[in-house]
Structure formats: C-alpha cells, structure tokens
C-alpha cells in the first residue's frame, strides 16, 4: 500500500502510543562536557488506555531542570491564534471546497462523511489541507485518541504543576504558518488517497505503536520518514528545515550547566535528517536511554 498524505500527517502530527513492556523506547540522551539533553519522541494524541508512558520518559523528566516543547505550553489553547489560523485555512471569496477539487474527490469525500456520520456541510469552507487534517483528527477521536492525552500535554501539565522551567523551539505563529503552507501541497490525489487510508487507520497505527514502543530506529524511519518523502516539499518543510533550526537551540542547552528534556514529535528524531543523526554528525554522543 502506498503510504500517502494521511500517513505522512500521522507521522508528523498525530502519532499514538500503546501500553506494554519493552526493552527500549523513543528517548535518547545527548551528552556534552557540561550537561545532558534528553530527546523524547512525542505522540501528540493518546488514549487513556495508552498510559502509563514508558519509564524512560519519567527518568528524563526527573533528571531535567527545564522542559522544552515544540511550542510554548501556555499558548496551545489561545482562541485568538486559532481564529487567525482559520482565517487563512478557509475560503473567504465566496467559493467552497467543492469548487476547488475534482468531482471524483468531492464525491468520495461526500460518501465517506456520510458513512461516518460526519456533516460535510460544516467543512464546505475548508481548504483541502484543513479538510484532511480535520478528518484525520475526527478519525483519531473515533478510536479514542485525544490531544489532551498526548505526551506533550501530559508533561506540560506536570511541569506547570511541579514548577519546572519550560521553553519552546517555535512560536505558535510559526507553527500556524507551517500548517497554512501545507495547503499548496494538498490536491485531489491526496484527498482520494487519504480517504482510502482512513479505512485502515487502526492497522496503520498498530505498526506505528510497535515501532515507537520498541525504539526500533530502522522501522520508525520506514514508517515515519518514507511516507513524508513521497512529498518532498512537505518533508523539507516539516522535518528538514525545522530540525536544522532546532539543532542550534539544542546545542545551546548542551552548553548550559543544567540538564534539559526536549519533547518533539518522534518523526523529528529518526532518519538521516533526524535530530539524533544531526547531533551525532556534530560530534555529540547520542545513545538510547535505558531504564
């Protein structure tokens, strides 16, 4: 099965985890002469049954004075910025989704929404990227996944409760701009392909879960990275460009005297352009954290 936009989006934004006992997990530790940085691969949506998280996450958290997320933890629920994002992700010229995609793509979307009891009329003003993202989130919700159960949200709440310092690699505006830029990369083929792949969501997730829990780097690369590489511009924008920017922030942490936990989507850690490999190329010692 061709791994298309849905699986690319799944890898980039909406990865899940599952409970179980494994020898390793997706947490790495980077060492310098001054401090350590724990790189923790995040899955942004989880189910209640997916807890507790692997012990390595808690080891990294306990040993760190500061917790860094992709975006500021106190800005993730700002209604004003969400309104700004929606302003760029919907049609405001009197046209609708139906006017911008093929009749075949619209018919397939219409049938899928009808079969799932989703109200397509609510999405008529959505541009294709927002439409697919919305369906992806709804499908994840359908199987019990929730952003407020994700790794980021869990440690955001824990850090705020424990009074630990927090920080971010990006601003909310930068992430919203990233999401808006995806619209130019989504068309009829991606809509048709994604709807087909929604039908296999639980099977696909099972593969992601096993690879993540086992800390299987080659498998993670195959599942997370290869799907994104089918869309070179998307891969460059979501992974390569951001990783190259983040490296400087991580190096600053390594030059400080305190340990730091950096929580980012697991897709950013593996593969030739992943943070783990980039840091190794810079001469840092990077190893898998063990319990």
C-alpha positions in Angstrom: 0.0 0.0 0.0 1.4 3.4 -0.9 2.0 5.5 2.1 0.3 8.8 1.3 -0.6 12.1 2.9 -2.7 10.6 5.7 0.3 8.5 6.9 2.6 11.5 6.4 0.3 13.6 8.5 0.0 10.8 11.0 3.8 10.6 11.3 4.2 14.3 11.6 1.4 15.4 13.8 -0.8 12.7 15.3 1.3 9.7 16.4 -0.1 7.4 19.1 1.4 5.1 21.6 0.2 1.9 23.3 0.9 0.3 26.7 3.2 -2.6 27.2 6.7 -3.6 28.4 9.6 -3.2 26.0 13.4 -3.1 26.4 13.7 0.4 24.9 11.7 3.4 23.9 11.9 6.6 21.9 14.0 8.6 24.3 17.7 9.5 23.6 20.2 11.2 25.8 22.8 13.6 24.3 25.9 14.4 26.4 28.4 17.3 26.4 31.1 18.1 28.9 28.6 20.5 30.7 25.2 18.8 30.6 22.7 16.4 29.1 19.8 16.8 26.8 17.1 14.2 26.7 15.4 13.9 23.4 11.9 12.4 23.9 9.8 11.4 20.9 6.3 12.7 21.4 3.0 11.2 20.1 0.6 14.2 20.1 -2.6 12.2 20.6 -3.2 9.3 23.0 -5.9 7.3 24.6 -6.4 6.7 28.3 -5.5 3.1 27.7 -2.1 4.1 26.4 -0.9 5.1 29.9 1.4 4.8 31.8 4.1 6.1 29.5 7.4 4.2 29.3 9.6 4.7 32.3 12.3 6.4 30.2 10.2 9.4 29.8 9.9 9.9 33.6 13.7 9.3 34.0 14.3 12.1 31.5 11.8 14.4 33.2 13.2 13.7 36.7 16.8 14.4 35.6 15.9 17.6 33.8 15.6 21.2 35.2 13.9 22.5 32.1 11.3 21.0 29.8 11.2 22.3 26.2 8.3 21.7 23.8 7.8 22.4 20.1 5.6 25.4 21.0 5.1 27.3 24.3 3.0 25.2 26.7 0.9 28.2 27.8 0.0 29.2 24.2 -1.5 25.9 22.9 -5.1 26.9 23.6 -5.2 30.5 22.6 -8.5 31.1 20.8 -7.3 34.3 19.1 -4.4 32.5 17.4 -6.7 29.6 16.3 -9.1 32.2 14.8 -6.1 33.7 12.9 -5.2 30.2 11.6 -8.7 29.5 10.5 -8.8 32.9 8.7 -6.1 31.6 6.4 -7.3 28.0 6.1 -10.9 28.7 4.9 -12.3 30.2 1.7 -13.4 33.8 2.0 -14.0 34.6 -1.6 -17.5 33.0 -1.9 -16.2 29.7 -3.2 -16.4 26.3 -1.3 -14.3 23.1 -1.2 -16.4 21.7 -4.0 -15.3 24.4 -6.3 -11.6 23.6 -5.8 -11.4 19.8 -6.0 -12.4 17.4 -8.7 -15.9 15.9 -8.8 -14.4 12.4 -8.1 -12.6 13.7 -5.0 -15.7 15.5 -3.7 -17.9 12.5 -4.3 -15.6 10.2 -2.4 -15.3 12.7 0.4 -19.1 13.1 0.5 -19.6 9.3 0.6 -17.0 8.9 3.4 -18.5 11.6 5.5 -22.0 10.1 5.0 -20.8 6.6 6.0 -19.1 8.1 9.1 -22.0 10.4 10.0 -19.7 13.4 9.6 -21.5 16.5 8.4 -19.7 17.6 5.2 -21.7 20.8 5.1 -19.7 22.0 8.1 -16.5 21.7 6.1 -17.6 23.5 2.9 -15.4 26.5 3.5 -12.3 24.4 4.5 -9.4 24.4 2.1 -8.1 20.9 1.3 -5.3 20.7 3.9 -7.6 21.8 6.7 -10.3 19.4 5.4 -7.9 16.4 5.5 -6.5 17.4 8.9 -10.0 17.7 10.3 -11.0 14.3 9.0 -7.7 12.8 10.4 -8.5 14.2 13.9 -12.0 13.0 13.7 -10.9 9.5 12.8 -8.4 9.5 15.7 -11.2 10.7 18.0 -13.3 7.9 16.7 -10.9 5.4 18.1 -10.5 7.2 21.4 -7.4 9.5 20.8 -7.4 12.9 22.3 -4.7 15.7 22.1 -5.2 16.3 25.9 -3.9 12.8 26.5 -0.8 13.3 24.3 2.7 13.2 25.6 3.2 17.0 25.2 0.0 17.8 27.1 0.9 15.4 29.9 4.3 16.8 30.5 3.1 20.4 30.0 0.7 19.9 32.9 3.2 18.1 35.0 5.9 20.7 34.5 3.5 23.5 35.4 2.3 21.6 38.5 5.9 20.9 39.6 7.1 24.4 38.9 9.7 23.3 36.4 11.0 25.8 33.9 9.6 25.4 30.4 10.5 26.7 26.9 9.8 26.1 23.2 11.6 25.6 19.9 9.0 27.6 17.9 6.3 30.2 18.4 2.6 29.4 17.8 2.7 31.8 14.8 5.5 29.7 13.3 3.5 26.5 13.6 0.3 28.1 12.3 2.3 29.4 9.3 3.6 25.9 8.8 0.1 24.4 8.8 -1.1 27.1 6.4 1.8 26.4 4.0 0.6 22.8 3.7 -2.4 23.8 1.6 -0.3 24.3 -1.5 0.8 20.7 -1.2 -2.7 19.1 -1.0 -4.8 18.3 -4.0 -7.2 15.8 -5.4 -4.8 12.8 -5.3 -4.1 13.4 -1.6 -7.8 13.6 -0.7 -8.6 10.4 -2.6 -5.6 8.6 -1.1 -6.2 9.8 2.4 -9.8 8.7 2.5 -8.8 5.2 1.4 -6.2 5.1 4.1 -8.6 6.2 6.8 -10.3 2.8 6.4 -7.1 1.2 7.7 -6.3 3.6 10.5 -6.2 1.1 13.3 -3.9 -1.3 11.4 -1.6 1.5 10.4 -1.5 2.8 14.0 -0.5 -0.7 15.2 2.6 -0.5 13.1 3.5 2.9 14.5 2.9 1.9 18.0 5.1 -1.2 17.9 8.0 0.7 16.3 7.8 3.5 18.8 7.5 1.4 21.9 10.4 -0.8 20.8 12.6 2.1 19.9 13.2 0.5 16.5 15.0 3.2 14.6 15.0 1.4 11.2 11.3 0.6 11.5 10.5 4.1 12.7 12.4 5.6 9.7 10.5 3.3 7.3 7.1 4.2 8.8 7.6 7.9 9.7 10.0 9.2 7.2 9.4 7.3 3.9 5.8 8.4 3.8 6.7 12.0 4.1 9.4 11.7 1.5 6.7 10.9 -1.1 6.0 14.6 -0.7 9.5 16.3 -0.9 8.3 19.8 -0.2 6.3 18.6 2.7 9.2 16.6 4.1 11.6 19.6 3.6 9.2 22.0 5.3 8.0 19.8 8.2 11.2 17.9 9.0 14.4 19.1 7.4 14.1 22.8 7.8 12.8 22.7 11.3 15.4 20.2 12.5 18.2 22.3 11.2 16.8 25.3 13.1 16.2 23.3 16.3 19.8 22.0 16.4 21.1 25.4 17.4 18.7 25.6 20.3 19.6 22.1 21.5 23.3 23.0 21.3 22.6 26.0 23.5 21.1 23.6 26.0 24.2 21.4 25.9 26.3 24.5 26.6 24.3 25.3 29.8 25.0 23.8 33.2 21.6 22.2 33.6 20.0 19.1 32.0 17.1 19.7 29.6 14.3 17.5 28.3 13.3 18.3 24.7 9.9 16.8 23.7 9.3 16.8 19.9 7.3 14.6 17.5 9.0 11.3 17.0 9.3 11.9 13.3 12.0 14.6 14.1 14.3 12.1 15.8 15.0 9.4 13.3 16.4 9.1 9.8 19.3 10.8 8.1 17.8 14.3 8.7 16.7 13.4 12.2 17.9 15.2 15.3 19.7 12.1 16.6 21.8 11.8 13.4 22.4 15.5 13.1 23.8 15.7 16.6 26.0 12.7 16.1 27.4 14.3 13.0 28.2 17.3 15.1 30.3 15.1 17.3 28.0 14.6 20.2 27.5 11.3 21.9 23.8 10.2 21.5 22.6 7.0 23.0 19.2 5.4 23.6 18.1 6.0 27.2 17.7 2.8 29.2 15.7 2.2 32.3 
